[in-house]
Amino acid sequence: MLDRFRVRPEGPACSSAEICVADDKWGDQMSTERFPHPTLSRRNGALVVEEVALASIVERFGTPAYVYSKRAIVEAYQSYTRALAAIPHQICYALKANSNLGVIDILAREGAGFDIVSQGELMRVIAAGADPSKVIFSGVAKTAKEMDFALKQGIGCFIVESEPELERLQMVAKSIGRRAPITFRVNPDVDAKTHPYISTGLKGNKFGVAYNDAHRLYLRAAAMPNIEIIGIECHIGSQLMELSPYEEALVKLLELTDLLEKQGVHFEHIDLGGGLGINYANDDTVGLPAFAAMISKHLAGRKQTLFLEPGRSIVGNSGVLLTNVEYVKTGEAKNFCIVDAGMNDLLRPSLYAAHHEIVNVVEHPHISDAVFDIVGPVCESTCFLGKERVLRVQEGDTLAVLSAGAYGFVMASNYNTRVKPCEVMIDDKRATVIREREQIESLFSNEHRIRD
Ligand code: LLP
């Protein structure tokens, strides 16, 4: 039985994985405000995800809180499978974007595989009950221990990023009498035209093996007894807003594939990585139909399965970060809206000057607009969530930072001994805590003073 949601204004924010059913109290008067989220709307002035008012989440679970929409995640996943229906494919969701077990579970049920970068991420996939044989393992610094663990779990594929990694993998696989399935991550030297910090397919980036060296490395790997070549991969960057870099990279991969196939190396799949950009603020995205059409033009008549590793485009616009307005501080030069979430909760604005739309959870028609920097509690001038935003806001309001479902919680830290927020998943009328808010004591319960 589900608990019926009740307002508990003075109650503590819930810490256990409780479930609530929202009251239908916001009516159905839709506003014309447009959000990048498919399942976010404003009804009678209140911000609603699916059928749950965000104000009720705040009352029940407190702030800061990450809130996701299951329907948005499923829709994003299914828009890939629909667009690619004519192409044999496997989507391997990039776990790094949001690795909560609740999210893994939703996507595993949809048929997703997973792209991981650490033993920890593989253990999450297993803990969520998903199939390790549908997991591909990227990352430039895999340790022997991680390789050993992944092989014993029956991982689907290692994405090898250097020659010494290949040698190490051969050694580890031999030591336990296995053959390691691999693709190389080929660095095609293509400009992804995105933020330099999230661009990965250029010669100067640490990722993958050089395009000009890949042919030699494939032939070398083919001769190794405990290595089994199954594919080829590239990932050129994240938040890509243009199609042409993908096409350039794919053409280069296919040239290499054809050359190697003639020399007896066989490929079961071609993996074009992740990186499709999302709409943060009226951004012009590539669009899946155009993306799929480009791929299908090049893969027509080929026998290989297409692999993709989307992260952000699956979960980014499923999630908001809710934060309470602690103080409104008006100044000579600037107005500050001081909130209870900081750069430790959502790092993207500080790290990449990334833009996230910020809106009030409840509309205030009677207050006038003002321009604010929305800043958090961390003692750094870079602790801000947004700059020069027009808001109608007062102390005690809740703000929703949009498009926070990807690279939000996963990049949170405990800087300033701040607990990480809770995470809540909305499914129609129900809200479930899929990660409890951390307890302050737990942040130092494994620390020790030295003896006198
Ligand atoms: N595959 C590989 C090998 C990757 O390195 C990544 C992301 C992905 C797939 C997924 O890319 P996506 O579809 O999510 O763009 N923290 C940054 C993003 C870093 C992306 C790292 N790699 C941000 O907040 O924008």
Boltz pocket constraint, residues with backbone or C-beta under 6 A from the ligand:
constraints:
  - pocket:
      binder: B
      contacts: [[A, 94], [A, 96], [A, 97], [A, 115], [A, 138], [A, 198], [A, 235], [A, 237], [A, 238], [A, 239], [A, 273], [A, 274], [A, 275], [A, 276], [A, 309], [A, 310], [A, 311], [A, 312], [A, 313], [A, 348], [A, 352], [A, 406], [A, 407]]
      max_distance: 6.0
